[in-house]
Amino acid sequence: MAHEAATDNPYTRGIAQFVSTLKYDAIPEDVRSRIKLLMLDSLGCALYGADLEWSHILQDKLSAIDATRTCAIWGTGARLSAPHAALINGTQVQGFELDDVHRAGVLHVGAVVLPALVAVTEIRPGMSGREFLTAAVAGYEIGPRVGLCMGPEHIAQGWHSGATLGVFSAAAGAARGLKLDVEKTVHALGIAGTQAAGLMAAQYGAMVKRMHAGRASQSGLYGALLAEAGFTGIVNVLESEYGGFCTTFSRSTDRFNLKELTAGFGETWQTMGVALKFYSCVGSNHTTLDALRDMQRERRFGAGDVAGIVVRGSQVTMDHVGWKYVPQGLTSAQLNLPYCVATYLIEGDCFVDQFTEDKVADPARMALAEKVKVHHDPDITAKGARFRHMVQVEAHLKDSSVMTRTVEAPRGSEKKFAAEAEVVEKFEKLAVKALPMSQVAELRDAMLGLEKLADATELARLLAKRARPFGRALTSRKKTAPVTTKRTRRR
């Protein structure tokens, strides 16, 4: 009896049951349509990310130590082993704060699911577009549920949720792509879960923050491939009272809710809760930027008109993005709310052109950032994880007038999801940085018509740059600002 209690795993097994038995026809049409747009967006983010310095370092260093040429590195002509491809491609998706986020579950889902799943299509050709979509949904459904289980406390105590929760999404998608049965899917989750790691201190300037999603995708892929071969994992990885994911990654047992792990399977689709970004910065900043955008529609004002900006938000917002700005590189700039507010007020946008190395220590931005104050609002925190990005913003202008806005969810969120044309526009603007427009159009059409693909390996083919020299020396790369593209201001 003690042994049975020690390995009791109703939630891990419940997840595995859902993942391994999910059928295309069981997925509602609106979920199928939504996930194609979400995946298209992630691929665009990855293609833009292919030519960033941190991506270059991974591409070159891993090409020097990995002679396998099985899987495409997206936006390049390089090929590496499946685990290293997942690592790099996941890093590229998350490489410039452009990718999706499940706000309540606190997870960038596409960055962890797609690199592992596309790698599966390359090592096991023949997966149909319908099967690919089904496997993707399996992955998109699981990680956010683990996030909902853990609650905002998980990231508040210093874990980077994309790295920790992401392993479960990646493992689920890869396991479904490999058609693992329930038992092997349990082990895939157990192998992935024990690899979970990632520290939020990386947000203050370290390149490694960009790599967390790629590492999670790689860990999930390892989990599925090893489980398929008979390797065993922790069968109660989520439930175990000693050394389980939930107990170990939370300060106390009353900080997580295991029931969230399997709540609403087949009825509530967490895929529909994944939001897109229209600013090139961390998701916690978007509601404030939208508040300013709304204010400027009512009255035109700019940086020179502002005496101060006051933002009130959840404890997670305060801890995650409300810290005093110190120039430490692009990562910290994109994750700091005062810097992003200053950038928006000065330039009228916070997209890719606004984040370059030469602007990180711009005196005008730094001076304006000093006028942005971020305060904790206990009432917003009390609303729970689903309102963690809610803000109340006050713009104090030099003429003594004060404008206020409360924004619960930003553009692109599940409550204000973008039109297909907006998603396609963003994808194309990002993707053309790596691929010719003709190939971008082919990739767009393949993803939007995914159900028609006989072999989803076509996606990997379209993601690869043709005839690019492999493994250029890092010294030949640009090491300063990322490549940017001219773009019309969003208003």
N, C-alpha and C positions, 0 to 999 in steps of 0.2 A: 504493500500500500504506500509506503514512504517513497519507493521508486516511482510509482505512478504519479503521486502528487508532485514529485520533483520535476517531472517531465510533462505535466499537464499543459496543453498548448491549444486551447480552443480558438484563440485569436490568430495565432500564427497559422494554424491549420485552416481556419475560416478564410483567411486571406489566400492561402494556397488553393483552396477549393474554388474560390471565385476566379482566380487567375487561370488555373489550368482548364476550367470548364467553360470559360467565357466564349460565346459564339458571336459571330458578326451580326446575325439576325436579331440577337438580343439587345444590341446597342441601338438606342433610339436615333432616329434620323438627325435630330438637332445636335446630338452628341457627335455623330459621324461628321457632320458639316463643320462643327466647331473645331474638332481636333485637326482637321486638314488645314484650317487657317492657322491654328496654333503651331503646327509642325512647320508650315511654310515660313512663318515668322522666325522660328528657331534656326532654320536653315539659312535664312538671310543674315541673321546675327552671326552665325558661324563663318559665313563667307567673308563678311566684313572683318571678322576677328582673325582671319588667316594671315593678315599682313601687319599684325601688331608685334611689338618687340618681344613680349613674353611668349607669344606663339612661335616666333622665329627661334627663340632659344630652345624650346621644347622640340620643335621640328628638327633642328640641326643636331642637337645633342643626342636625341633618340635615334636619328638616322645613322649616327656614328656607332651606336652600340647594338642596333637591331637590324639584322640582315634580311629579315622576313619581309616580303613584298606582297602581302595578301590584301590589305585593306587601305582604301583611299584616305588621305588626309585632305579634308574638304578645302576647296579653293586653291589647291596646289596640285602639282603633278607627282607628289611624293606618295609612297605606299609603305606601310609598316605592318607589324603583327596586329591582330585584332585588339589585344589589350592596350597597346600603345596608341593605336588609332583612336580608341575610345577616350583615352586620356587626353590626347591633343584636341580632338574634335569637341569634346565637352568643354575644354578650356576655351576654345574659340567661340563656342556659343555664349559662354558667360564672360567673354573677354573684354567687353566694353560697356557693361551695365545696360544692355539693350534688350535682353531676353525676358521671357514671360515670368510671372510669379503667381503662385497661389497664395493670396495674401493671408487668409485665415490659417492655412497650413504652413505658411512661411517656407515655401520651396520654389525654386526655379526648376520646373518640371522637365521641359524639353531638353535642357542641357544635360540631364542625367539619363533620360530614357532613350533619346534618339541615337547618340553615339554608340551605345551598346547594341541597340536593335539593328541599326544599319550594318554594324560589323557582323552581326549574325547572318544577315542576308548575303554577305560576301563570302563567308566561310561555309555557308549552307545554301547555295543558290537554289532557286525554285519556289521561294515563299511568294505567294500571290499578293497583290495589292490589298485584297480583302483581309488576308491573314496578317499582313503588316499592320493595317489599321487596327485590327482586333488586339494584337499584341501591344501596340502603342497605348490603346485605351486601358489595357490591363496595368501598364506601368503608370499612366497618368492618374489612375484611380487610387493607387496604394500609398505613395509617398505623402500626399496631402492628408490622408487619413492618419498616418503616423504623426504628422505635424499637429493635427487637431487633437490627437490623444495627448501629446506632450504639452500643448498650450504655449503661450508666449513666454512663459518662464524659461523654456529651454534655451531660447536665444538670449534672453535677458541675463542668464547666468554665464554666458560666454561661449556657448557652442555655436558654430556656424551651421545652421540648419540645412543649408544646401548640401553640405558635405556629410552630415550625419543622417538626415532623413533620406537623402538622395539615393543611398545604396539600396533601399527597399524598392523604390520606383524602378531603378535600373535592373535589379534582379528580377522583378516581376515581369517587366517587358521582355527581357532576354529569355526568361524561362518559358513564357508563353510563345515567343518566337521559335524556340527549340521544341515546343510541344511536350514539355515535361509533364509527367503525371503529378498528382497531388503530393505524393511522398517526396518526390525529387524536388518539387517546388518548395516544400517545407525546408529541405536542406539548402536549396539555393538562397532562401531568405536568411537561414541561419549562418551560412558562410559569409554572405554579404554584411549582415548585421554586426558581426564581430570585427569587421574592418572599418566600421564607422568612426570617423574622427574629423576634426576641423575646428580651429579656434578663431573667434571673432576678432582677436587682436590683429589679425591679418588685414583688417579694413583700414588700418591707419597708414598704409602706404606699401605694403608688401605685395610683390607680384604673385605670391603663392595664393592669395585670395582668389585670383582668376583660375587657379588650377583645382580648387576644391571640387567643383562640379565634375570636371574631367576625372578626378580621382574616384569620386563616387560612382560614376558611370563604369569605370574600369573595375571597381570592386564588385558591382552588380553583375557585370559580365563574367568575371571570375567565378562568382557564386553559381551562376547558371551552368557554365561549362563544366565546372568541377562536380557539381551535383549530378549532371548528366552522366559523368564517368563513374559515379558511385561514391564519390567523396562525401563525407557526412558533415553536417553543420549542427549548430545548436538548435534542437528541434523546438524549444520553447524560448527562442531568442527574444521575443517581446514580453513574455510573461514571467520569466524566471525571477524569483524574489531575490536571489543572490546572483549578481553579475549579468542580469538580463538588461536589454537595451533600456527599457523604461525606468527601472529602478536605478540604474547606473547613471543615466543621463538626466536625472531629475533629482533635486535636493531631498525630496520626500515623497512618499506614496500618495499624498493628497494633492500633488501637483500634476498628476496625469490621470487620464480616464480611459481605461482599456476598452470600454464599450465603443468609443469612437473608431476603433480600428476596423470594425466590420459593420458599423452602422449604415443602414440604407443601401446595402449592395443590391443593385438591380432596380432601385427606385430613385435614390439620390445620386447623381453623377457628379463627382468632384471635378471631373474634366471641365464642366461648365463653370467652375469657380476659378479657373486659371485666367489671369488677366494679362494683357499686353502692355508694353511700355511705349510711350511716345516722347519720352525724354531719355537721354543717355546717362541716367544716374539711378542710384538705388531706389527701389520702389517706395520706400518710406518717405521720400521727398516729393512724390508726385502730387499728393493732395494739396500741399502748400503751393506748389507751382500752379496748379489748376485754380486755386483760390486767387492768386495774383492775376492770372489770365482773365478770370471772370471779372475782377475789379476793373481791369484795364478796358474791358468792353464797355463798362459803365462810364468810366472817366479815364482819359489818356494821361498816364503819368509814367515817368521813368526814374532812373537812378538819382538824377539831380533833384527830384521833387521829394525824396523820401527822407524823413527825419529818423524813422525807426520802423522795424517790423517785429511784431510779437507773434509767436506761434505757440499755441497750447495743444498738447497731444498726449498720447499714452506714454506710459513708462518706457515701453519698448522704443517708441519714436525718440524719446528723450535720450535714452542710452545709446541707441543705434546711430543716430545722425545728429543729435543736438549738441555735440561737444564743440569746444572752441577750436576753430580752424587754425591749423598750422601747416604750411606747405611741405608735404612729404612725397609728392608725386601724384600722378593721375588717379590712383586708387582712392587715396584719401579725399581728393577733390570731388570725385564722383559720389562719394559716400557721405559727404558733409553737407548738412542742410543750409547753414549760413552761406557757404561758398556758392551752392547752387542757386539760392535766392539772389545773391549778388550777381551771379552770371546772367540769370534770367532778366533781371532788371536792367543790366547794362546792354545785353545783346538781343533781348527779345525772344530767346529760346535757350534750351539746354539739350541740344542734339549733338551729333558727332563733331561738327565744326567748332563747337564751343569748348571742347576739351582737348587742349594741346599742351605740351610740356611748357611752352613759353608763357602760358597763362596761369600756371599753377601758383606762382608768386607775384602775380600782377598786383601792384600797389592799389589800384582802383578797386579791384575785387576784394582785396583784403580789408581795405578801409570800410567798404560797404558791408562786408560780412560782420564786422564788429557791431554794426547797428541792428543785427538780427539776433533776437533773444528767443530761446526755446525753453518753455516751461512745462512741467508735468501737470496734467489735469487729471486728478483722481477719478472724476466722473467718467471720463473717456476710458480710462483703464478698466473701470468697473464694468463697462459694456462687454468686455471679453475680446477674444482673439479676432472675431469677425469685424471688429471696429478698431483694430490696432493702428490703422493708418488714418483714422479720423482726426481732423485738426480744426481748430478755430484760429483764424488768422486776422490780425489787426494791422493795417497799414497806416502808420502815423505820418502824415505829410507835413511839409514845412509851412503850409498855410494854416496849420493847426487843425485841419480836418482829419477825421479818422474814418477809414473804410473797413468794414468787417465782412468776413465770409466764413461759413462752416461748410466743410466738404467731407463727406463720409467716405466716398470712393472716387478714384480718379478716372479720367478717360481711359478706355480700354479695359476697364474692370468688368466683372460679370454683370454689374448693374448698368454699365454704360459701354457695352462691348462695341468694338469698331465695326464699321461696314466692311464687306469684303474688299471693296475698292481701296479703302485706307490701308488694309493689311497688305494688299498686293503692292501698293505704292511704296510702302516702307520696305518690303522685301526687295523690290527691284532696285531701289536706291542704294541699299546695302550690298546686294549681290553683285552689282556691276563693278564693284571695287576689285573683285577677284575673277570674274568670268565675263566673256563677251555677252552682249545683250541677247543674241540668238540662243545661246545656251541657257541663259537665265530664263528666257521665255519657255524653253523646253522643260526646264525643271519646274517652273511654275505650273505648267499645264499637267505635268506628270503628277504633281502632288494634289492639285485640285481635282484631278480625275483618277485618284489613286485606286478606286475600285476596279478600274479597267486594266490595270497593269497585270500582265501575266506573271512577271517576275520582278519583285521589288528591288532586286539588285540594280535595276535601271536607275534608281535614285542615286546609288553610290557612283555610278558611271557619270551621271549628270553633275554630281557635286565635285568631280575631279577636273582640274585644269589640264588641258591636253598639251602634251609636248613641253612640259616645264622641266628644266634641268633639276635633277634630284640632289638634295643635300648640299646646297650652296653654303660656303663658309659663312659663319656668323659675321665675320669682319666685313663682308660685302653688303651687309644689311644696313638699313637706316636704324640708328639706335636712339633717336631722339623722339620726336613727336610721331604719333600714329598717322597713317594716311587718312585724310579726310576728303569730303566731297562737298562742293558748293550746293547749298540747299536753300530753298525758299523758307523764310521764317514761317513758323506756325503761329497763328493768332487765334 
